[in-house]
Amino acid sequence: MSDWFRQGADGRITLTLHIQPGAKKSEFAGMHGDALKIRLAAPPVDGKANDALVRFVAERLGLPRSAVTLKSGQTSRHKVLEVVGATPAAIAALAAA
């Protein structure tokens, strides 16, 4: 298992992310310490970046938006997401994207 994601006994996967809002395009940008870095095109105002993050991760995993939840980091660049219904292999593939 990687440092940036963990699978719980209930099958839910927790992702540790570092977010860079206001980028030219939304994309995965490799590792940032023990977190996966994601650049988001959305601005960091009124929760737009958080919504864009949840939508971006859900789309990349082929899951409905409701399967991805922001657990912590609402106003921080360091965020923790919880994902339901994804395999560890699909999550690990995000870092290679």
VOGU-3710 file (C-alpha; in Angstrom, 3 decimals, decimal comma):
1> msdwfrqgad> 0,000/0,000/0,000  1,134/3,535/-0,609  1,630/6,333/1,896  -1,002/8,523/0,226  -3,900/6,058/0,346  -5,139/3,462/2,792  -7,929/0,919/2,642  -9,999/0,412/5,778  -11,539/-2,847/6,953  -14,914/-1,667/5,592
11> gritltlhiq> -13,468/-1,312/2,059  -13,463/2,487/2,100  -10,256/4,042/0,799  -8,817/7,225/2,286  -6,721/9,477/0,025  -4,235/12,073/1,275  -3,914/14,866/-1,282  -2,085/18,156/-1,778  -4,145/20,534/-3,927  -2,978/23,420/-6,096
21> pgakksefag> -6,090/25,411/-7,069  -6,175/27,962/-9,876  -4,035/25,903/-12,286  -4,407/26,061/-16,058  -5,977/22,601/-16,145  -6,993/19,875/-13,720  -4,434/17,078/-13,601  -2,467/14,745/-11,365  0,992/16,173/-10,709  2,913/13,379/-8,985
31> mhgdalkirl> 3,843/13,077/-5,348  4,210/15,905/-2,844  5,751/14,399/0,282  3,329/11,730/1,511  0,426/13,095/-0,548  -0,621/12,889/-4,189  -0,543/16,359/-5,742  -3,472/17,465/-7,873  -3,619/20,700/-9,840  -7,170/22,054/-10,167
41> aappvdgkan> -8,410/24,599/-12,685  -11,053/25,805/-10,224  -10,369/28,863/-8,040  -10,133/28,462/-4,248  -13,262/30,509/-3,510  -16,706/29,544/-2,201  -15,866/25,822/-2,166  -15,418/25,687/-5,955  -12,050/23,933/-5,701  -13,452/21,353/-3,268
51> dalvrfvaer> -16,372/20,590/-5,593  -14,022/20,382/-8,569  -11,714/18,037/-6,651  -14,495/15,605/-5,731  -15,847/15,672/-9,297  -12,343/15,228/-10,824  -11,424/12,225/-8,648  -14,834/10,579/-9,139  -14,627/10,981/-12,927  -11,095/9,572/-13,069
61> lglprsavtl> -12,166/6,541/-11,053  -15,369/6,050/-13,053  -17,496/6,457/-9,934  -20,553/8,586/-9,184  -19,788/11,854/-7,429  -21,553/10,560/-4,311  -18,878/7,845/-3,923  -16,214/10,475/-3,128  -16,421/12,545/0,064  -14,202/15,337/1,382
71> ksgqtsrhkv> -13,416/14,263/4,952  -11,035/17,046/6,000  -9,199/20,068/4,657  -12,125/22,213/3,517  -9,980/25,389/3,687  -6,528/23,833/3,354  -4,375/22,620/0,482  -3,923/19,362/2,406  -7,115/17,352/1,947  -8,365/13,897/2,853
81> levvgatpaa> -10,946/12,201/0,628  -12,886/9,024/1,301  -13,738/6,826/-1,681  -16,308/4,016/-1,738  -16,420/1,430/-4,515  -12,914/1,741/-5,961  -10,209/-0,907/-5,962  -6,741/-0,226/-4,556  -5,356/-0,894/-8,040  -7,576/1,829/-9,552
91> iaalaaa> -6,489/4,242/-6,831  -2,803/3,435/-7,321  -3,210/4,078/-11,058  -4,120/7,702/-10,294  -0,515/8,417/-9,289  0,663/7,119/-12,645  -1,862/9,255/-14,566
//
